[in-house]
Amino acid sequence: MTSREAVDSVLGAVAEALAVAGFDEPRRRARRLVGAALGLSAAEMLSGLDRVITEGEAERLAEWLRRTLAHEPLSRILGLREFWGLEFALSADTLDPRPETETVVEAVLARLPERSRPYRFLDLGSGSGCLLLALLSEFPAAFGIGVDRAVGAAVAARGNAERLGLGERARFVVGDWTASLTGEFDAIVANPPYIARPDIPRLPREVRDFDPPLALDGFADGLDAYRAIAADLPKLMKPEGLFACEVGQGQDAAVGALLAARGLAVEATVPDLAGIARCVVARRRD
């Protein structure tokens, strides 16, 4: 593609390249890619198909198409992902948040109906900070701590908190799950790595090649992080507190058993929009 081409012509060329490469819904993907590269909204894409692109736009679009054909997600190319209606900056150390993770936020909201209370939240494996910051956006008097093993993730989460105007109510620290944590929390959330190590090579390239290995690798059976987290949950939860975590497909029963062995009672298993058991909710048995 070159400058002095109309958007409509460029859109067709990008869609054809994606189709030849075997991407599904190539026209839809092309619209998103071209719109992002040109800084056009969906409405502007419809009304501006005859606009001529500049040389700089042509170069940027060609580079972004090359990266897309290598299966790099558009969210990684842009360095941004929307989650819970909020915009999060990504880094190489953060998982790219998926829509199904919003099930964890929904589970907490359903069980803490008093939005004005000064709740204390803990997010284990906070990554971009999406879970904790989504909760803080819904509970204006709450405070939260996010813990991640990657320094880069904690830095990215802190930046997201500041950009979203939540920096005064959020702290992000580097640590190994619950190690060295004290105090009690009203709700603890987690989206830990849960991919069994033998399954990682079979993940889609968009995940396997661009999400950080530390955020994917659940070791032999995908459950190592849950074992580490469950060990200290009872002492970190208020008597009426709750724990809500994302789980991989088919892992809900195994995670529930791990929690039960540590003195927690599973209250619910919440499905995502695809009907897959995605979130396990538990409370202290006492």
VENJO-V839866 format. One record per residue. N is the residue number from 1. RES is the residue in one letter. PHI is phi in radians with two decimals (* if undefined). PSI is psi in whole degrees, 0 to 359 (* if undefined). NEAR is the number of other ideal C-beta (glycine too) atoms within 10 Angstrom. Layout:
# VENJO-V839866
N_RES_PHI_PSI_NEAR + N_RES_PHI_PSI_NEAR
This chain:
# VENJO-V839866
1_M_*_150_17 + 2_T_-2.34_168_11 + 3_S_-1.18_167_13 + 4_R_1.25_8_10 + 5_E_-1.59_150_17 + 6_A_-1.38_154_14 + 7_V_-0.98_319_20 + 8_D_-1.05_318_14 + 9_S_-1.15_317_16 + 10_V_-1.12_318_26 + 11_L_-1.03_317_21 + 12_G_-1.11_320_15 + 13_A_-1.16_319_16 + 14_V_-1.17_316_24 + 15_A_-1.07_320_20 + 16_E_-1.14_319_13 + 17_A_-1.10_320_17 + 18_L_-1.21_321_21 + 19_A_-1.12_315_15 + 20_V_-1.07_326_10 + 21_A_-1.39_355_13 + 22_G_1.60_13_8 + 23_F_-1.29_141_16 + 24_D_-1.37_156_8 + 25_E_0.78_57_12 + 26_P_-1.09_327_17 + 27_R_-1.21_319_13 + 28_R_-1.13_316_12 + 29_R_-1.08_320_17 + 30_A_-1.11_318_23 + 31_R_-1.07_317_18 + 32_R_-1.13_317_14 + 33_L_-1.18_312_21 + 34_V_-1.13_316_25 + 35_G_-1.04_317_19 + 36_A_-1.16_317_17 + 37_A_-1.16_328_23 + 38_L_-1.67_356_20 + 39_G_1.22_35_9 + 40_L_-1.91_139_17 + 41_S_-1.30_172_10 + 42_A_-1.06_319_9 + 43_A_-1.15_319_9 + 44_E_-1.16_328_14 + 45_M_-1.11_321_18 + 46_L_-1.23_323_11 + 47_S_-1.59_348_10 + 48_G_-2.07_31_15 + 49_L_-1.16_340_13 + 50_D_-1.64_2_9 + 51_R_-1.20_141_16 + 52_V_-1.55_133_12 + 53_I_-1.48_153_22 + 54_T_-1.51_171_12 + 55_E_-1.10_317_10 + 56_G_-1.10_319_9 + 57_E_-1.13_320_20 + 58_A_-1.10_318_18 + 59_E_-1.15_317_15 + 60_R_-1.12_316_16 + 61_L_-1.12_320_21 + 62_A_-1.08_319_14 + 63_E_-1.18_318_12 + 64_W_-1.19_326_19 + 65_L_-1.15_318_22 + 66_R_-1.01_316_11 + 67_R_-1.19_323_15 + 68_T_-1.13_319_23 + 69_L_-1.14_340_14 + 70_A_-1.54_10_12 + 71_H_1.25_23_16 + 72_E_-1.37_126_16 + 73_P_-1.09_150_19 + 74_L_-1.06_326_17 + 75_S_-1.07_325_18 + 76_R_-1.26_320_19 + 77_I_-1.09_316_17 + 78_L_-1.34_335_14 + 79_G_1.31_20_11 + 80_L_-2.46_147_13 + 81_R_-2.51_135_21 + 82_E_-1.49_135_12 + 83_F_-2.56_127_21 + 84_W_0.97_34_18 + 85_G_1.33_7_8 + 86_L_-1.99_152_17 + 87_E_-1.77_124_12 + 88_F_-2.01_133_26 + 89_A_-1.38_139_16 + 90_L_-1.81_159_24 + 91_S_-2.40_176_17 + 92_A_-1.12_342_12 + 93_D_-1.70_0_20 + 94_T_-1.96_141_27 + 95_L_-1.14_146_23 + 96_D_-1.43_109_20 + 97_P_-1.05_139_23 + 98_R_-1.89_157_16 + 99_P_-1.00_326_12 + 100_E_-1.13_338_17 + 101_T_-1.20_339_21 + 102_E_-1.08_342_21 + 103_T_-1.02_326_19 + 104_V_-1.15_315_28 + 105_V_-1.06_314_21 + 106_E_-1.06_321_16 + 107_A_-1.12_320_24 + 108_V_-1.21_315_24 + 109_L_-1.03_323_15 + 110_A_-1.19_339_12 + 111_R_-1.91_353_16 + 112_L_-2.19_77_19 + 113_P_-1.28_341_7 + 114_E_-1.51_93_8 + 115_R_-1.18_340_12 + 116_S_-1.56_357_9 + 117_R_-1.32_149_12 + 118_P_-1.44_66_11 + 119_Y_-1.14_157_21 + 120_R_-2.00_124_17 + 121_F_-1.99_151_25 + 122_L_-2.30_130_25 + 123_D_-2.06_114_29 + 124_L_-1.70_121_27 + 125_G_1.35_55_24 + 126_S_-1.24_337_32 + 127_G_0.97_236_30 + 128_S_-1.25_352_25 + 129_G_1.54_10_31 + 130_C_-1.08_317_30 + 131_L_-1.16_309_30 + 132_L_-1.10_315_30 + 133_L_-1.24_328_30 + 134_A_-1.09_318_26 + 135_L_-1.15_316_24 + 136_L_-1.11_329_24 + 137_S_-1.18_337_17 + 138_E_-1.64_339_14 + 139_F_-2.11_92_22 + 140_P_-1.16_345_11 + 141_A_-1.85_4_12 + 142_A_-1.48_161_23 + 143_F_-2.30_147_15 + 144_G_-2.54_156_27 + 145_I_-2.12_133_20 + 146_G_-1.99_137_29 + 147_V_-2.14_133_25 + 148_D_-2.51_149_29 + 149_R_-1.37_343_18 + 150_A_-1.74_126_20 + 151_V_-1.04_317_10 + 152_G_-1.07_326_14 + 153_A_-1.19_317_28 + 154_A_-1.09_321_23 + 155_V_-1.15_317_16 + 156_A_-1.11_318_25 + 157_A_-1.12_319_31 + 158_R_-1.06_317_18 + 159_G_-1.10_320_17 + 160_N_-1.13_319_29 + 161_A_-1.05_317_22 + 162_E_-1.15_315_12 + 163_R_-1.12_329_14 + 164_L_-1.56_3_17 + 165_G_1.30_24_11 + 166_L_-2.01_10_21 + 167_G_-1.08_329_15 + 168_E_-1.28_343_10 + 169_R_-1.97_11_19 + 170_A_-2.36_140_25 + 171_R_-2.24_136_16 + 172_F_-2.13_130_24 + 173_V_-2.27_159_14 + 174_V_-1.69_126_13 + 175_G_-2.92_172_15 + 176_D_-1.76_89_10 + 177_W_0.94_243_20 + 178_T_-1.63_1_20 + 179_A_-1.01_133_10 + 180_S_1.25_5_9 + 181_L_-1.44_142_17 + 182_T_-2.32_170_7 + 183_G_1.61_173_10 + 184_E_-2.13_148_13 + 185_F_-2.20_148_22 + 186_D_-1.30_325_21 + 187_A_-2.57_135_26 + 188_I_-2.07_129_27 + 189_V_-2.14_157_28 + 190_A_-2.78_143_25 + 191_N_-2.28_76_25 + 192_P_-1.39_169_20 + 193_P_-1.14_127_23 + 194_Y_-2.34_14_24 + 195_I_-1.48_123_20 + 196_A_-1.06_136_16 + 197_R_-0.94_320_16 + 198_P_-1.11_341_10 + 199_D_-1.55_347_13 + 200_I_-1.04_317_16 + 201_P_-1.07_341_7 + 202_R_-1.66_1_8 + 203_L_-1.18_155_13 + 204_P_-0.99_147_10 + 205_R_-1.03_326_11 + 206_E_-1.02_328_17 + 207_V_-1.59_306_17 + 208_R_-1.03_320_16 + 209_D_-1.62_347_13 + 210_F_-2.23_342_19 + 211_D_-1.49_147_21 + 212_P_-1.15_134_18 + 213_P_-0.95_325_11 + 214_L_-1.08_333_15 + 215_A_-1.56_355_22 + 216_L_-1.93_321_18 + 217_D_-1.32_106_16 + 218_G_-1.65_15_20 + 219_F_1.14_207_14 + 220_A_-0.95_311_9 + 221_D_-1.99_5_14 + 222_G_1.45_4_25 + 223_L_-1.99_3_21 + 224_D_-1.01_317_17 + 225_A_-1.13_322_22 + 226_Y_-1.12_323_26 + 227_R_-1.09_316_15 + 228_A_-1.14_318_15 + 229_I_-1.21_316_23 + 230_A_-1.06_330_24 + 231_A_-1.00_322_14 + 232_D_-1.91_2_16 + 233_L_-1.01_314_24 + 234_P_-1.00_323_17 + 235_K_-1.36_345_13 + 236_L_-1.72_352_18 + 237_M_-1.77_136_22 + 238_K_-1.09_157_16 + 239_P_-0.90_325_9 + 240_E_-1.75_9_9 + 241_G_-1.27_172_22 + 242_L_-2.41_159_22 + 243_F_-2.16_131_27 + 244_A_-2.32_124_25 + 245_C_-2.35_150_29 + 246_E_-1.38_145_25 + 247_V_-2.31_157_27 + 248_G_-1.35_166_19 + 249_Q_-1.03_126_12 + 250_G_1.45_4_10 + 251_Q_-1.70_355_22 + 252_D_-1.05_318_20 + 253_A_-1.17_317_13 + 254_A_-1.15_318_16 + 255_V_-1.16_320_27 + 256_G_-1.04_320_21 + 257_A_-1.16_322_13 + 258_L_-1.11_319_19 + 259_L_-1.18_319_24 + 260_A_-1.09_324_14 + 261_A_-1.17_343_11 + 262_R_-1.84_16_17 + 263_G_1.60_15_15 + 264_L_-1.87_153_23 + 265_A_-1.97_126_13 + 266_V_-1.25_123_17 + 267_E_-1.60_325_16 + 268_A_-2.85_156_14 + 269_T_-2.08_121_17 + 270_V_-1.84_127_19 + 271_P_-1.44_155_13 + 272_D_-1.50_186_19 + 273_L_-1.14_341_10 + 274_A_-1.54_0_9 + 275_G_1.47_7_7 + 276_I_-1.52_134_14 + 277_A_-1.05_111_19 + 278_R_-2.06_336_26 + 279_C_-2.35_130_25 + 280_V_-1.85_129_28 + 281_V_-1.99_131_23 + 282_A_-2.43_158_27 + 283_R_-2.31_165_20 + 284_R_-1.11_139_18 + 285_R_-1.17_334_11 + 286_D_-1.41_*_8
